């Protein structure tokens, strides 16, 4: 809940912006990966993979967006309870698959799409249950 007693439009938009930035950062990093996947977890292979990708413009852009995301998240946490912020922030679980479909041409089976809708429905239920507290009662 916000310190004023409810989820305001500003807070909701901040959470959505945070999730959109997160989804974009994920897609940029996925598309920006250079070289082959790490097949063994030895130090030499890991360092080689990291140095190849440290100079990828899309990976760097994703990291910068993650830094921005961090500061937006801190602002959100200063306004609402963690127990509400995290579930509201779970819209990332819907935005990332949507972004993967649009930007990475990923295909999802019907059960995957149904699962995404279940997540969204659960977020709606939780956000309504948290905002339904009686006036003057703080929901932890």
C-alpha positions in Angstrom: 0.0 0.0 0.0 1.2 3.5 -0.5 1.8 5.7 2.5 -1.4 7.5 1.5 -3.6 4.4 1.7 -3.7 2.9 -1.8 -2.1 2.1 -5.0 -2.1 5.3 -6.9 -1.9 5.6 -10.7 1.7 7.0 -10.4 2.8 3.9 -8.4 1.1 1.5 -10.8 2.7 3.2 -13.7 6.1 3.2 -12.0 5.8 -0.6 -11.4 4.7 -1.1 -15.0 7.7 1.1 -16.2 10.0 -1.0 -14.0 8.7 -4.2 -15.5 8.9 -2.9 -19.0 12.5 -1.8 -18.5 13.3 -5.2 -17.1 11.7 -7.0 -20.1 13.6 -4.8 -22.5 16.9 -5.4 -20.7 16.3 -9.1 -20.8 15.5 -9.1 -24.6 18.5 -6.8 -25.4 20.9 -9.1 -23.5 19.5 -12.2 -25.1 19.8 -10.8 -28.6 23.3 -9.3 -27.8 25.0 -12.5 -26.6 28.1 -13.1 -28.6 29.7 -16.5 -29.1 28.6 -19.9 -28.1 26.9 -20.8 -24.9 29.0 -21.8 -21.9 29.3 -25.5 -22.0 31.6 -26.1 -19.1 31.9 -24.1 -15.9 35.6 -23.9 -15.8 37.1 -20.5 -15.1 38.7 -20.1 -18.5 35.5 -20.7 -20.4 33.5 -18.4 -18.1 36.1 -15.6 -18.5 36.2 -16.0 -22.3 32.4 -15.8 -22.5 32.2 -12.8 -20.2 34.9 -10.8 -22.0 33.2 -11.5 -25.4 29.9 -10.3 -24.1 31.2 -7.4 -22.1 31.7 -5.5 -25.4 28.4 -6.4 -27.0 26.5 -3.1 -27.4 23.1 -4.9 -26.7 24.4 -6.6 -23.6 25.9 -3.2 -22.4 22.5 -1.5 -23.1 20.8 -4.3 -21.1 23.1 -3.7 -18.2 22.5 0.0 -18.3 18.7 -0.6 -18.3 19.2 -2.9 -15.3 20.9 0.0 -13.4 18.0 2.3 -14.3 15.6 -0.4 -13.2 17.4 -0.6 -9.9 16.7 3.0 -9.1 13.1 2.9 -10.3 12.6 -0.1 -8.0 14.0 1.8 -5.0 11.6 4.6 -5.6 8.7 2.1 -5.8 9.8 0.4 -2.5 9.8 3.8 -0.8 6.2 4.2 -1.8 4.6 0.8 -1.2 5.1 -2.3 0.9 7.4 -5.0 -0.3 4.6 -7.5 0.1 2.6 -5.6 -2.6 5.5 -4.3 -4.8 6.9 -7.8 -5.6 3.6 -9.4 -6.7 2.8 -6.3 -8.7 6.3 -6.4 -10.2 5.5 -9.9 -11.4 4.0 -8.5 -14.5 7.5 -9.0 -15.8 6.5 -12.7 -16.2 4.0 -11.6 -18.8 6.0 -8.8 -20.4 9.1 -10.9 -21.1 7.2 -13.7 -23.0 5.3 -11.0 -24.9 8.6 -9.3 -25.7 10.2 -12.6 -26.8 7.3 -13.2 -29.2 7.6 -9.7 -30.7 11.4 -9.3 -30.8 12.8 -12.8 -30.8 10.1 -14.6 -32.8 9.5 -17.0 -29.9 6.5 -19.3 -30.0 4.5 -20.3 -26.9 2.2 -23.3 -26.6 -1.4 -22.8 -25.4 -0.5 -24.1 -21.9 2.3 -21.5 -21.7 -0.1 -18.7 -22.6 -2.6 -20.0 -20.1 0.1 -19.9 -17.4 0.9 -16.3 -18.3 -2.8 -15.4 -17.9 -2.9 -17.2 -14.5 0.0 -15.1 -13.3 -1.8 -11.9 -14.4 -5.0 -13.0 -12.8 -3.1 -13.8 -9.5 -1.5 -10.3 -9.6 -5.0 -8.7 -10.0 -6.4 -10.8 -7.1 -3.5 -9.9 -4.8 -3.5 -6.2 -5.6 -7.3 -6.1 -4.9 -6.9 -8.0 -1.6 -4.1 -5.6 -0.4 -6.1 -2.5 -1.2 -9.3 -3.8 0.5 -8.0 -3.2 4.0 -10.2 -1.0 6.2 -9.3 2.7 6.4 -6.6 3.4 8.9 -5.4 -0.3 9.0 -2.0 -0.9 7.6 -1.5 -4.1 5.7 2.0 -5.5 6.3 
